[in-house]
C-alpha cells in the first residue's frame, strides 16, 4: 500500500534516503528526524531510520526504531525480516527466530523469510533444518538466488561439492561479464584454448583458487592469464602456469582470449570433488633476493614462528574469526626457544602486550607492503600460526606448515566440518573453538602442541 506524505515530509524523507545511499549517515539521520518531527506516525520513516542506526552500530536504537515501525505497521513482512536480520547479526538468536516466524505467519510463501530462517539455523549448526528451509524457499521461488547461494554454504561445508559448486553460481552478478568481449567459460573444450581468470572476492580466495590455472594447463590450455588485486600481482607473476598477470587497476584488454571465468567457477567446470581436490603444493614461490634479505634480518638460532591474530575488519565475520587482543596469545609467546615474528597487517600491527613475556615478537608488518614481501618473509619461517586470513592461504600455497585457528561461529565453508586437516592444503593443521568466542581453550591446545613441536625441532636439529 502506497503512502502519501505532505510535500515537506516527502522532501525530508527523499533527501534522507539519498544521503543514506551516499553513506552520509549524520546528514541522513537529521533529515529522517525532521520528517518524523512532522509525521511521527509513518512506519517507513522509522524503518529507514532503524537501518541507518544499524549501520552506525547503534543497535539498541535500531531495535527501538524497528519496534516503533512495527507498532505502526504490524502487517509488514519486510520490517520483521529486517529486524530479524539485525538480531541475528548480533546473536540474539531467540529474538531473531521470533521475528522470522512472525514474517512467515504474515506471508507463509515468502522465499526471503524461509531463506532468512535457514540462515539462523545454519548459524546454530542445525544444518538439516537450514537446508530444508533453503530448499523450501527455492520450491516457492526457483529464481531466488540468495536461497541457492545460502544453500551452497551448507553443501560445501559438508563436502557435497557436486551440487555445492553449482549452487555457488547464484552469487552476485560479475561485472567482468559486461566488460570482456569474449564469452564466459562454461565447461567447453579446453585443449588449445586461451583463458583469462577474472578476480573476485578477497585476497585469500584468489590465492586459493589461482591453483586452477595449473589444471587448465594440464588439460591442454595454451595460455592462461589472470586478473587479481594489485597487492597480489608481483607474487602471482612467478606462478609457473600463469602466462600473464594483470592488476585490476590496469587497463586489461577487453579481447584476446577465447574464454574468461571467475576463479570460484573453475572447480565446477573442472569437476572438483572431495576426493580429487587439487592439493599439490607449493604452487606459489617467494622472490629469492627478497627472501635472502629477510634471512639476513632474522637473528638467532631457534625455530621461527610467524603469527597473525586479526583479519580485515571489513570482512563480514571478522569479529568472530579474529582474536580481539594480542594478549590472548601470551601463552603462545611464553613457549621458550622460539623466534616469534608478527606478520600482522592493519591496525593491529602496532599492538603491544600489556604484560611482558620472556620472548620477543619481531613486528615485521610495517615492512610488508605486498604479498610478495610477506611470501619472502614466510619462506624464512618454520611455522605459521594464524587466524583465518589470506596469510593462511599464502602459507598453504607455499607448502609451509601452518596452524589455522578457526571460530566456532560461522566458519568458512572450505574448512569443512569436524576436520583437523585440510584437503586443500596438506601442510595445515586446524584448531577449532569449542564454543563461540572461546579462544582460550583453543590457545591452550596450541601451546601444548607448540611445546611438543619445539622439542621435535631440537631433535631434528641434532640429527
C-alpha positions in Angstrom: 0.0 0.0 0.0 1.4 3.3 -1.0 1.6 6.2 1.4 1.1 9.8 0.6 3.2 12.3 2.6 2.9 16.0 2.8 5.3 17.9 0.5 7.6 18.8 3.4 7.7 15.2 4.8 8.3 13.8 1.3 11.2 16.2 0.8 12.8 15.3 4.1 12.3 11.6 3.5 13.7 11.6 0.0 16.7 13.7 1.0 17.4 11.3 3.9 17.2 8.3 1.6 19.5 10.0 -0.9 22.1 10.8 1.8 21.8 7.3 3.2 22.6 5.8 -0.2 25.6 8.1 -0.4 26.8 7.0 3.0 26.4 10.4 4.7 24.8 9.0 7.8 24.8 12.0 10.1 23.0 14.2 7.5 20.6 11.4 6.6 19.7 10.9 10.2 19.0 14.6 10.6 16.5 14.5 7.7 14.8 11.4 9.0 14.3 13.0 12.3 13.0 16.2 10.7 10.5 14.1 8.8 9.4 12.3 12.0 9.0 15.5 13.8 6.3 16.4 11.4 4.9 12.9 10.8 5.8 10.6 13.7 3.2 8.0 12.7 4.9 6.9 9.5 6.3 3.4 9.7 8.5 3.6 6.6 10.5 6.5 8.0 11.0 4.7 11.3 12.1 1.6 9.4 14.7 3.5 7.3 16.0 5.3 10.4 16.4 1.9 12.0 18.5 0.8 9.0 20.7 3.9 9.4 21.1 3.3 13.1 22.1 -0.3 12.4 24.8 0.9 10.1 26.1 3.3 12.7 26.3 0.4 15.2 23.5 1.9 17.4 21.9 -1.5 17.8 19.5 -0.7 20.8 18.3 2.4 18.9 17.8 0.4 15.7 15.7 -2.2 17.5 13.7 0.5 19.1 13.0 2.2 15.7 12.0 -1.1 14.1 9.7 -1.7 17.1 8.1 1.7 16.5 7.7 0.9 12.8 6.0 -2.4 13.6 3.7 -0.8 16.1 2.5 1.5 13.3 2.5 -1.2 10.6 2.2 -4.7 12.3 1.5 -6.4 9.0 4.8 -5.6 7.3 6.7 -8.7 6.5 9.7 -6.8 5.3 10.2 -4.9 8.6 10.0 -8.1 10.6 12.7 -9.6 8.2 14.9 -6.6 8.6 14.6 -6.7 12.4 15.3 -10.4 12.3 18.5 -10.0 10.3 19.7 -7.3 12.7 19.0 -9.5 15.7 20.7 -12.5 14.1 23.8 -10.5 13.2 24.1 -9.6 16.9 23.5 -13.2 18.0 20.1 -12.6 19.6 19.0 -15.9 18.2 15.7 -16.4 20.0 14.5 -12.9 19.2 15.6 -13.3 15.6 13.6 -16.6 15.3 10.5 -14.8 16.7 10.9 -12.1 14.1 11.3 -14.6 11.2 8.4 -16.6 12.5 6.2 -13.5 12.6 7.2 -12.7 9.0 6.2 -16.3 7.9 2.9 -16.0 9.7 2.1 -12.9 7.7 3.5 -14.3 4.4 3.8 -18.1 4.5 5.1 -18.2 0.9 7.9 -15.7 1.3 11.0 -17.2 -0.1 13.0 -14.5 1.6 11.6 -15.3 5.0 12.3 -19.1 4.6 15.8 -18.4 3.5 16.4 -16.0 6.4 15.2 -18.6 8.9 17.6 -21.0 7.2 20.5 -18.7 7.8 19.6 -18.7 11.5 19.6 -22.5 11.6 22.9 -22.6 9.8 24.5 -20.2 12.3 23.3 -22.5 15.1 24.7 -25.6 13.2 21.3 -27.0 12.7 22.2 -27.8 9.1 19.5 -30.2 8.2 16.9 -27.6 9.2 18.8 -24.9 7.4 18.9 -27.0 4.2 15.2 -27.7 4.4 14.4 -24.0 4.7 16.6 -23.1 1.7 15.0 -25.9 -0.4 11.5 -24.8 0.6 12.4 -21.2 -0.4 13.5 -22.5 -3.8 10.3 -24.5 -4.1 8.4 -21.3 -3.7 10.7 -19.3 -6.0 13.3 -21.3 -8.0 14.9 -18.0 -9.1 15.5 -16.7 -5.5 19.3 -16.7 -5.8 20.0 -15.7 -2.2 18.5 -19.0 -1.0 20.5 -21.0 -3.6 23.7 -19.3 -2.5 22.9 -19.8 1.2 22.3 -23.5 0.4 25.8 -23.7 -1.2 27.4 -22.9 2.2 25.7 -26.0 3.8 26.6 -28.2 0.9 30.2 -27.1 0.7 30.8 -27.4 4.5 29.6 -31.0 4.2 31.8 -31.7 1.2 28.9 -32.1 -1.1 30.7 -30.4 -3.9 28.8 -31.6 -7.0 25.7 -29.7 -6.1 27.6 -27.1 -3.9 29.7 -25.6 -6.8 26.6 -25.3 -8.9 24.7 -23.6 -6.1 27.5 -21.1 -5.6 26.9 -19.9 -9.2 24.0 -18.0 -7.6 26.4 -15.5 -6.2 26.2 -11.9 -7.3 26.5 -11.0 -10.9 30.1 -10.4 -12.0 30.6 -7.0 -13.8 33.5 -8.6 -15.8 30.9 -10.2 -18.0 29.9 -6.8 -19.2 33.5 -5.7 -19.7 35.1 -8.6 -21.7 34.2 -9.0 -25.3 34.6 -12.8 -25.3 32.5 -15.5 -23.7 32.5 -16.7 -20.2 33.7 -20.3 -20.0 31.0 -22.9 -19.1 32.9 -26.1 -19.5 33.7 -26.1 -23.2 36.7 -27.8 -24.7 40.0 -26.7 -23.1 42.7 -28.0 -25.4 44.3 -25.3 -27.5 42.2 -22.5 -25.9 43.2 -19.4 -24.1 41.7 -18.4 -20.7 41.5 -15.3 -18.6 40.7 -15.9 -14.9 39.0 -12.9 -13.5 39.2 -11.6 -10.0 36.6 -11.9 -7.3 36.2 -11.9 -3.5 39.2 -11.3 -1.3 43.0 -11.9 -1.3 42.7 -15.3 0.3 40.2 -16.5 -2.3 42.5 -15.5 -5.2 45.4 -17.3 -3.5 43.3 -20.3 -3.0 41.8 -20.6 -6.5 44.7 -19.5 -8.6 45.8 -23.1 -8.4 43.3 -23.9 -11.1 45.5 -22.3 -13.7 47.6 -25.4 -13.4 44.7 -27.7 -14.1 43.7 -25.7 -17.1 47.3 -26.0 -18.4 47.4 -29.7 -17.6 44.2 -30.2 -19.7 45.7 -28.5 -22.7 45.1 -24.8 -22.4 47.7 -23.0 -24.4 47.6 -19.7 -22.5 46.2 -18.9 -19.0 46.1 -15.3 -17.8 44.8 -13.8 -14.6 43.4 -10.5 -13.2 44.0 -10.0 -9.5 44.1 -7.5 -6.7 47.1 -5.2 -7.2 49.0 -6.3 -4.0 49.0 -9.9 -5.3 50.3 -9.2 -8.8 54.1 -9.4 -8.3 53.7 -12.7 -6.3 51.4 -14.3 -8.8 53.6 -13.4 -11.7 56.0 -16.1 -10.5 53.4 -18.8 -10.7 54.8 -21.1 -13.4 51.4 -21.9 -15.0 50.3 -18.3 -15.4 51.3 -16.6 -18.7 50.1 -13.1 -17.9 49.0 -11.4 -14.6 47.2 -8.1 -14.5 46.2 -6.0 -11.6 42.6 -4.9 -11.7 43.8 -1.3 -11.6 45.4 -1.7 -15.0 43.9 -1.3 -18.5 43.2 -5.0 -19.0 42.5 -5.8 -22.7 38.8 -6.5 -23.5 39.7 -9.0 -26.2 42.5 -11.5 -26.9 41.3 -14.7 -25.2 38.8 -17.5 -26.1 37.2 -17.5 -22.6 37.1 -15.8 -19.3 36.0 -17.3 -16.0 35.6 -16.2 -12.3 38.1 -18.2 -10.2 35.4 -19.7 -8.0 33.6 -21.2 -11.0 36.6 -23.2 -12.2 36.1 -26.0 -9.7 32.5 -26.5 -11.0 33.6 -27.0 -14.7 36.8 -28.9 -13.8 34.8 -31.4 -11.7 36.3 -30.9 -8.3 35.0 -33.3 -5.7 36.2 -34.0 -2.1 38.4 -36.9 -3.3 40.1 -35.1 -6.2 40.8 -31.6 -4.8 44.0 -30.2 -6.4 46.3 -30.2 -3.4 49.8 -30.1 -4.9 52.0 -27.6 -3.1 53.9 -25.4 -3.4 52.3 -23.5 -6.3 53.4 -20.1 -5.2 57.1 -19.1 -4.6 59.0 -16.3 -2.8 61.4 -14.0 -4.6 64.9 -15.3 -3.9 66.5 -12.0 -3.4 63.9 -10.7 -1.0 64.0 -14.0 0.9 67.7 -13.6 1.3 67.4 -10.1 2.6 65.0 -11.4 5.3 67.3 -14.2 6.2 70.0 -11.6 7.0 67.5 -9.7 9.2 66.3 -12.6 11.3 68.7 -13.3 14.1 69.1 -16.3 16.5 69.2 -20.0 16.1 65.8 -21.2 17.3 62.9 -22.1 15.1 61.0 -19.2 13.7 57.2 -18.9 14.0 55.0 -16.3 12.3 51.9 -15.0 13.9 48.7 -13.4 12.6 45.8 -12.8 15.1 43.5 -10.5 13.2 42.0 -10.2 9.7 40.5 -7.4 7.7 37.8 -5.7 9.8 35.7 -5.1 6.7 35.1 -8.9 6.4 31.5 -9.8 7.5 32.6 -12.4 10.1 35.8 -10.7 11.2 34.7 -10.2 14.8 34.4 -14.0 15.2 37.4 -15.1 13.2 39.8 -12.6 14.7 41.4 -12.8 18.1 40.4 -9.5 19.8 43.7 -8.8 21.6 47.4 -9.8 21.2 47.5 -10.5 24.9 45.3 -13.6 24.4 48.3 -15.1 22.6 50.6 -14.5 25.6 50.6 -18.2 26.5 51.9 -18.9 23.0 54.6 -16.3 23.3 55.6 -17.8 26.6 56.8 -21.0 24.9 60.6 -20.8 25.1 63.1 -21.4 22.4 61.2 -19.8 19.5 61.8 -16.6 17.5 58.3 -15.1 17.0 57.7 -12.9 14.0 54.5 -10.9 13.6 53.1 -10.9 10.0 50.1 -8.9 11.2 48.9 -6.1 9.0 46.3 -3.4 9.6 45.6 -1.5 12.8 46.7 -4.5 14.9 50.2 -4.5 13.5 51.2 -1.9 16.1 49.7 -3.8 19.1 51.8 -4.3 22.2 51.5 -6.7 25.0 50.1 -5.3 28.3 52.1 -7.9 30.3 55.6 -8.6 29.1 56.7 -12.1 28.1 60.2 -13.6 28.1 60.4 -13.9 24.4 60.4 -11.1 21.9 58.0 -10.6 19.0 59.6 -9.1 15.9 56.9 -6.8 14.3 57.5 -7.1 10.6 54.1 -5.8 9.5 55.2 -2.2 8.7 57.8 -3.6 6.2 55.3 -5.8 4.4 54.0 -3.7 1.5 52.7 -6.5 -0.7 52.1 -10.2 -0.5 55.4 -10.6 -2.3 57.1 -9.2 0.7 55.1 -11.4 3.0 55.9 -14.5 0.9 59.7 -13.7 1.2 59.4 -13.5 5.0 57.3 -16.7 5.2 60.0 -18.5 3.2 62.3 -17.9 6.2 59.9 -19.2 8.8 59.4 -22.7 10.1 55.7 -22.5 11.1 52.9 -20.0 10.7 50.1 -19.7 13.4 47.3 -17.6 12.1 43.6 -17.0 12.2 41.6 -17.5 9.0 43.2 -14.8 6.8 44.9 -14.5 3.4 48.2 -15.3 5.2 47.0 -18.8 5.9 46.3 -19.3 2.2 49.7 -17.9 1.2 51.5 -20.2 3.7 49.5 -23.2 2.4 50.2 -22.3 -1.3 53.9 -22.1 -0.4 53.8 -25.5 1.3 54.7 -24.1 4.7 53.5 -25.8 7.9 50.6 -23.7 9.1 48.2 -23.9 12.1 44.9 -22.2 11.5 42.8 -21.0 14.4 39.1 -21.2 13.5 36.0 -19.8 15.0 33.0 -21.9 16.2 30.5 -19.3 14.8 30.1 -19.3 11.0 33.4 -20.7 10.0 34.4 -20.6 6.3 32.9 -23.5 4.2 36.3 -24.6 2.9 37.5 -26.0 6.2 34.6 -28.4 6.1 33.2 -30.0 9.3 35.0 -31.7 12.2 38.4 -31.9 10.5 41.8 -31.0 11.9 43.4 -31.3 8.4 42.6 -29.6 5.1 42.3 -31.4 1.8 43.1 -28.1 0.1 46.5 -27.6 1.9 48.4 -30.7 3.1 50.6 -28.7 5.4 47.7 -27.4 7.5 46.5 -28.3 11.0 43.2 -26.8 12.0 42.3 -25.8 15.6 38.6 -25.1 16.3 37.0 -23.2 19.1 34.9 -25.5 21.3 32.3 -22.8 21.8 31.7 -19.4 20.2 34.2 -16.8 21.3 36.3 -19.2 23.4 39.8 -18.5 22.2 41.4 -19.5 25.5 40.7 -23.2 25.3 41.9 -23.3 21.7 45.1 -21.4 22.5 45.8 -23.8 25.4 45.7 -26.7 22.9 48.1 -24.7 20.6 50.5 -24.2 23.4 50.7 -27.9 24.2 51.3 -28.8 20.6 53.8 -25.9 20.2 55.8 -27.2 23.1 56.0 -30.6 21.6 56.8 -29.1 18.2 59.8 -27.2 19.6 61.1 -30.3 21.2 60.8 -32.2 17.9 62.7 -29.3 16.1 65.5 -29.7 18.6 65.7 -33.4 18.0 65.7 -32.9 14.2 68.5 -30.2 14.6 70.7 -32.7 16.4 70.5 -35.3 13.6 
